[in-house]
């Protein structure tokens, strides 16, 4: 480690190990007695989304057991609220509901869902100041603004909400550096920037951002030694920001502001060449979260032609959205 960067040791695979990553995803969570499985039930449905989307990007979705996955997803549906839980015994939330809708959309199974109940659930979390709660416990965060609009977009129900106030709230979260935080006054962070840029894209309000100012802040997240990206200044690089940063730049038409070759090298060095999967940084333990966002980032920068094209706004393959007749309009910056 050097300063707030990492040193990549030589000898890592310079090839994206797709077959090994697919085997890793298929095996993950196979044994319910595994420690990793036992301690992650609070985000199980999001884990399903990570795995399903990773396999779709690799062109290996057919290898997954669709019936088992759809049954699990629908078992997480909370009839009383219209939201989705991460797994049985937990409370529903907006983010888990988005993961569920994304999985059902990927498998073209939205017909098994009572969409109106989901729409009503999203509307129930909308506040008078334009913000959204994440769940009944009352947390406010721009992640939930994005989650709400993404769910309704996928369900083709965007007109269920007047987005005027919601847009005003998101714009209040914009900072002097062009970035966005969790709430008004919060510091800029790559993950929140992705959520806010995604929200503004889906609602047709991206013209409000300071494009070059924001893009410069995002480009500055690339670290000089490793080539990886961090979430905010003075933090270590992390593979997941290969998605949050690059996806934001893609919506802003500024992906070329990043050194794609060096970023790809960082992601490749974070692969586990024995078990498969991608970690947050070289030498750490792989997991489905970083595997998905590493693959998605590689797709966005065009690093491997074997990967399917990924939509930068929703982190789903363009194939899936095209089959659903869903089209996102981007501004020609």
C-alpha positions, 0 to 999 in steps of 0.5 A, spaced: 500 500 500 502 506 498 499 512 501 491 512 499 493 507 493 495 500 493 501 497 489 499 492 484 504 486 484 506 483 477 503 476 476 496 477 475 492 474 470 491 479 464 485 476 461 478 476 464 476 469 467 469 469 465 468 461 465 471 461 472 467 467 474 461 464 472 462 457 476 464 462 482 457 465 481 453 459 480 456 456 486 456 462 491 451 460 497 450 453 494 451 451 501 446 454 506 451 452 512 456 457 509 458 463 514 457 468 508 450 465 507 448 465 514 451 472 515 448 476 509 440 474 509 439 481 510 441 483 503 439 476 500 435 479 494 440 484 492 445 478 492 440 475 487 440 481 483 448 481 483 449 474 481 443 474 476 446 480 472 453 478 472 451 472 469 447 475 464 453 480 462 457 474 461 452 471 457 451 465 461 444 467 464 441 460 461 446 456 466 441 459 472 435 455 475 430 460 473 424 457 477 428 457 483 430 464 483 423 467 481 420 463 487 425 465 492 424 473 489 416 472 490 417 469 497 420 475 499 414 479 496 410 482 502 403 482 500 401 487 506 405 493 503 407 491 496 414 491 497 420 486 497 424 483 503 431 481 503 428 474 505 423 471 510 423 475 516 425 481 515 422 488 513 421 490 506 425 496 503 425 500 497 432 498 495 430 490 496 424 492 491 428 495 486 433 488 486 426 484 485 423 488 480 430 488 476 431 480 477 423 479 474 425 484 469 431 480 467 427 473 466 421 477 463 417 475 469 414 481 471 407 478 469 407 474 476 407 481 480 402 485 482 405 491 479 400 496 482 401 494 489 409 495 488 407 502 485 403 504 491 408 502 496 413 506 492 408 512 492 407 511 500 414 512 501 414 519 497 415 525 502 412 532 502 419 535 501 420 531 495 424 526 498 423 518 499 424 514 505 427 507 504 422 503 508 417 505 514 423 506 519 424 513 516 431 514 513 432 519 507 437 518 502 438 520 495 439 512 493 431 512 495 430 517 490 433 513 484 430 506 487 423 509 486 424 512 479 428 506 477 422 501 479 417 505 476 421 506 470 421 498 469 414 497 471 412 503 465 409 507 471 413 513 471 407 517 471 404 515 477 408 520 481 409 528 479 417 528 479 417 536 480 418 536 488 422 530 487 427 533 482 427 539 487 430 535 492 435 531 488 438 538 486 438 541 493 443 535 494 448 538 489 454 541 492 459 546 489 464 541 486 458 539 482 457 532 486 451 530 490 451 527 497 445 523 501 441 529 503 442 537 502 449 539 505 452 532 505 459 531 502 459 528 494 460 521 494 461 517 487 455 512 489 450 518 491 452 521 484 451 515 480 444 515 484 442 522 482 445 522 475 441 516 474 435 519 477 435 526 473 437 521 467 430 517 468 426 523 469 429 528 463 432 533 468 440 531 467 440 538 464 441 541 471 448 538 472 454 542 471 457 537 466 464 538 466 465 540 473 462 534 475 465 529 470 472 532 472 470 530 480 469 523 477 475 523 473 479 525 479 477 519 482 482 515 478 488 513 483 495 514 480 499 508 481 493 502 481 489 505 476 483 504 480 477 508 482 475 511 489 469 513 492 471 520 494 478 524 496 483 520 500 480 513 500 483 507 497 481 504 490 475 499 490 472 495 484 465 497 485 467 504 483 469 502 476 461 502 476 459 508 480 464 512 477 464 510 470 456 509 469 456 516 471 461 518 466 457 514 461 451 518 462 454 524 462 458 522 455 465 523 458 467 516 459 474 517 455 476 522 461 478 515 465 484 511 463 480 505 461 486 501 460 489 502 467 482 501 470 481 494 467 488 492 469 486 494 476 480 490 475 483 484 472 488 484 478 482 483 483 480 477 480 481 470 484 484 466 479 483 460 483 476 460 485 473 465 481 470 472 482 472 479 483 474 482 490 474 490 492 482 490 490 487 486 489 489 480 494 482 481 498 476 476 498 472 475 492 464 476 492 458 477 488 457 485 489 464 486 486 464 481 481 458 484 478 460 491 478 467 489 476 464 486 470 459 492 469 465 497 469 469 492 464 463 492 459 462 500 459 469 501 458 469 496 452 475 492 455 472 485 453 468 484 447 465 477 450 461 482 455 454 484 453 453 491 453 450 494 460 446 500 461 449 505 465 443 508 468 440 501 471 446 496 471 442 491 467 444 489 460 441 493 454 438 486 451 434 486 457 431 493 456 430 492 449 426 486 450 422 490 455 421 495 450 424 500 455 428 506 452 432 511 456 434 518 453 440 521 454 442 528 453 447 529 447 452 533 451 
